[in-house]
């Protein structure tokens, strides 16, 4: 899951915007070409940033959580989104392709081990990568935890969050005939992959607006429409992953296998009023994990851009300079 909304005021404790010292496209050899950039200190402590969605893509603002005099920050656009190509495609696009892409990026850039920084779906992917390659991860910094479970999807697409935002929920339901509303992920899937560009774009905007409207605690209602190309790609990719349960072997796979990474430290920053990824997931992840520290942030929702969330993440990264 992702966010494209949030408070508009400047967050003064973020680091200044910096330009990348390296930008490249890595050909994965299967038709996908992945955009990668590096900024900060070329020989600094490596951090790989996992963006949300799936399908959200990276933005320059994501460079601002890290001390550029200490960290070597790597951002990449996951398959099908952002500056990676082909755009909006789900062919050859699964969680396990993304995990393999991270390993290819790590090898291409000569990174031995790194700090994983991810929020929402980015936290999911960071966890799955760490579970698959624990030797590669020094520490996890996670925000707005999403564990890719049926319960979380039912909350957001089955009416749980809708009980708090009935007006916005009705707008999300409106494009779908009443007979199909028992499974909204499947109903939207049929329209997002109909082959009709106008229909896919229209439903892509409705899908993205529902999530974006709930991302920040300061939102007053439905946000404006995003660019058509972005909304379609984001919604198709996110729906593709959700209808396939994240391509995991079983529901609850991350918690079932957590013991593989309990030797790794984790800092978990969670908005107390996160309506997209409710705090229970972060709490479950941290329970019984001795090296995990959970910070519940009051009066904050889901978005990375919320001031108190941003401040907690900058503080967390500043505290990891000794790694």
KAZINOR-V481398 format. One record per pair of residues at least 24 apart in sequence whose ideal C-beta (glycine too) atoms are under 8 Angstrom apart, sorted by the first residue. I is the first residue (numbers start at 1). J is the second residue. Records with the same first field share a line. If there is no record, write none. Layout:
I = J + J
This chain:
1 = 52 + 53 + 120 + 121 + 144 + 146 + 156 + 211 + 238 + 276 + 277 + 302
2 = 51 + 52 + 53 + 55 + 56 + 120 + 121 + 211 + 215 + 234 + 238
3 = 52 + 56 + 120 + 211 + 212 + 215 + 216 + 276 + 302 + 303 + 304 + 305
4 = 56 + 208 + 212 + 215 + 223 + 226
5 = 212 + 213 + 215 + 216 + 219 + 223 + 303 + 305
6 = 215 + 216 + 218 + 303 + 304 + 305 + 306
7 = 216 + 218 + 303 + 305 + 306 + 307
9 = 307
11 = 305 + 307 + 310 + 311
13 = 310 + 311 + 314
14 = 64 + 65 + 310 + 314
15 = 63 + 64 + 65 + 66 + 67 + 68 + 314
16 = 64 + 68
17 = 60 + 61 + 63 + 64
18 = 63 + 64 + 68
20 = 63
25 = 83 + 84 + 85
26 = 104 + 105 + 108
28 = 100 + 101 + 104
30 = 92 + 97
31 = 86 + 91 + 92
32 = 79 + 80 + 84 + 85 + 86 + 92 + 93 + 97 + 101
33 = 84 + 85
34 = 76 + 77 + 78 + 79 + 84 + 101 + 104 + 105
35 = 76 + 77 + 82 + 83 + 84
36 = 74 + 75 + 76 + 105 + 108 + 109
37 = 74 + 75 + 76
38 = 72 + 73 + 74 + 75 + 109
39 = 63 + 68 + 73 + 75
40 = 66 + 67 + 68 + 69 + 70 + 71 + 72 + 73
41 = 68 + 69 + 70 + 71 + 72
42 = 72
43 = 72
44 = 69 + 70 + 71 + 72
45 = 70 + 71 + 72 + 114 + 115 + 138 + 320 + 321 + 323
46 = 71 + 72 + 74 + 109 + 111 + 113 + 114 + 115
47 = 71 + 72 + 73 + 74 + 114 + 115 + 116 + 117 + 317
48 = 74 + 76 + 102 + 105 + 106 + 111 + 114 + 115 + 116 + 117
49 = 73 + 74 + 75 + 76 + 117 + 118 + 122
50 = 116 + 117 + 118 + 119 + 121 + 122 + 123 + 125 + 126 + 129
51 = 75 + 77 + 78 + 82 + 118 + 121 + 122
52 = 118 + 119 + 120 + 121 + 122 + 144 + 304
53 = 78 + 81 + 120 + 121 + 122 + 234 + 237 + 238
54 = 78 + 80 + 81 + 98 + 121 + 125 + 237 + 238 + 240 + 241
55 = 80 + 81 + 233 + 234 + 235 + 236 + 237 + 238
56 = 81 + 82 + 120 + 121 + 122 + 234
57 = 81 + 82 + 83 + 230 + 234
58 = 82
61 = 304 + 305
62 = 304
65 = 117 + 310 + 313 + 314 + 317
66 = 117 + 317
67 = 317 + 318 + 321
70 = 321
71 = 115 + 317
74 = 105 + 109 + 111 + 114
76 = 101 + 105
78 = 125
80 = 233 + 236 + 237
81 = 233 + 234 + 237
87 = 229 + 233
88 = 229 + 232 + 233 + 236 + 237
90 = 193 + 236 + 237 + 240
93 = 237 + 240
94 = 244 + 247
95 = 125 + 128 + 241 + 246 + 247 + 248
96 = 247
98 = 125 + 129
99 = 125 + 128 + 129 + 132 + 133
102 = 129 + 133
103 = 133 + 136
106 = 136
112 = 136
113 = 137 + 138
114 = 138
115 = 139 + 140 + 141 + 317 + 320 + 323
116 = 140 + 141
117 = 141 + 313 + 317
118 = 142 + 143
119 = 143 + 144 + 304
120 = 144 + 146 + 276 + 277 + 302
121 = 146 + 238 + 241
124 = 148 + 246 + 254
127 = 254 + 261 + 285
128 = 246 + 248 + 254
130 = 260 + 261 + 264
131 = 254 + 257 + 258 + 260 + 261
134 = 260 + 261 + 263 + 264
137 = 261 + 264
138 = 264 + 265 + 323
139 = 264 + 265 + 266 + 267 + 320 + 323
140 = 261 + 264 + 265 + 266 + 267
141 = 266 + 267 + 269 + 313 + 316 + 317 + 320
142 = 266 + 267 + 268 + 269 + 282 + 285
143 = 268 + 269 + 270 + 304 + 309 + 313
144 = 269 + 270 + 271 + 274 + 276 + 277 + 282 + 302 + 304 + 309
145 = 268 + 270 + 277 + 281 + 282 + 285
146 = 277 + 281
147 = 252 + 254 + 255 + 281 + 284 + 285
148 = 245 + 246 + 248 + 253 + 254
149 = 251 + 252 + 281
150 = 245 + 251
152 = 277 + 278 + 281
153 = 185 + 242
155 = 278
156 = 211 + 276
157 = 184 + 185 + 242
158 = 184
161 = 214 + 275 + 276
164 = 275
165 = 213 + 214 + 275
167 = 221
168 = 210 + 213 + 214 + 221 + 222
169 = 210
171 = 206 + 209 + 210 + 222
172 = 206 + 207 + 209 + 210
174 = 206
175 = 202 + 203 + 206
185 = 239 + 242 + 243
186 = 243
188 = 235 + 239
189 = 239 + 240 + 243
192 = 232 + 235 + 236 + 239
193 = 236
197 = 232
200 = 232 + 236
201 = 228 + 231 + 232
203 = 235
204 = 228 + 231 + 232 + 233 + 234 + 235 + 236
205 = 231 + 232 + 235
207 = 231 + 234 + 235 + 238 + 239
208 = 234 + 235
211 = 276
214 = 275 + 276 + 301 + 302
215 = 276 + 301 + 302 + 303
216 = 301 + 302 + 303 + 305 + 306
217 = 271 + 273 + 299 + 300 + 301 + 306
218 = 301 + 306
254 = 285
255 = 284 + 285
258 = 285 + 289
262 = 289 + 290 + 291
263 = 291
264 = 291
265 = 291 + 292 + 293
266 = 291 + 292 + 293
267 = 292 + 293 + 295 + 316 + 319 + 320
268 = 292 + 293 + 294 + 295
269 = 295 + 297 + 309 + 312 + 313 + 316
270 = 294 + 295 + 296 + 297
271 = 296 + 297 + 300 + 301 + 302 + 306 + 308 + 309
272 = 296 + 297 + 298 + 299 + 300
273 = 299 + 300 + 301
274 = 300 + 301 + 302
275 = 301 + 302
276 = 301 + 302
277 = 302
